Amino acid sequence: MGVTATLLAVVTLLARPDAPSTATTDLERLGRYGMVPSFALTERSGGRVTRDGLRGSIWVVDFIYTECTETCPTQSLGFAQLQREFAGSADFRLVSISVDPAHDTPEVLRKYAERYEASERWLFLTGDKRTIYCLAREGFRLGVADPRATESPECGGTSWIGPGAAWASHGSQGLVMHSARFVLVDRRGRIRAYHLATDPDSLARLRANIRRLLRAPAEEETG
């Protein structure tokens, strides 16, 4: 079974309410879950951020939006803690991508970033909605959907709801469904692990995985 098929099988298992906990921990082990596809999005500074621009860094990505009051604050607090803990690692990055880009302009993201005392190494990205949703779904295998939209973006693939999909409130405008997973990416742009932002044990395993990749670049190339 190929990497993509294996990942999709685990994702399907995770979507079941009675899925065993071993399905989660399998995705938390360092592995190879595919390459992040090429992308170009706008950072809160107004600059462009691309996949290739992140090459050479270990990075963790999540999908949030600034008006979310459910999982997003927990996700951003988790990123803030990672920022503090790995402040001395020059080749470590955090990447938060908005799933409400119409509202989350660079200016809005700047204010949100200030709330969490984000440094320049914590990137906040926005851009075209279809690009972002397809990146989440097809690139990272994460669920995202906006019920306000009349139709979902056509991206191909098999399932809109991926691992750890979670409802997050969107003020008075309804709900945006998105994943509460953190995705660990290595220096070559390969997805190496998935971790649940709301689970302290999962975050402890994420920290161990980050340290492993930072400590042993050769291992990242072959592991």
Sequence and secondary structure as in RCSB ss.txt:
>XXXX:A:sequence
MGVTATLLAVVTLLARPDAPSTATTDLERLGRYGMVPSFALTERSGGRVTRDGLRGSIWVVDFIYTECTETCPTQ
SLGFAQLQREFAGSADFRLVSISVDPAHDTPEVLRKYAERYEASERWLFLTGDKRTIYCLAREGFRLGVADPRAT
ESPECGGTSWIGPGAAWASHGSQGLVMHSARFVLVDRRGRIRAYHLATDPDSLARLRANIRRLLRAPAEEETG
>XXXX:A:secstr
  HHHHHHHHHHHHHSTT  HHHHHHHHSS    B    EEEETTS EEETGGGTTSEEEEEEE TTB SHHHHH
HHHHHHHHHHTTT TTEEEEEEES TTT  HHHHHHHHHHTT  TTEEEEE  HHHHHHIIIIIS   EE TTSS
S     SS S  TTEEEEEBTTS EEEEE EEEEE TTSBEEEEEETT HHHHHHHHHHHHHHHH HHHHHH 
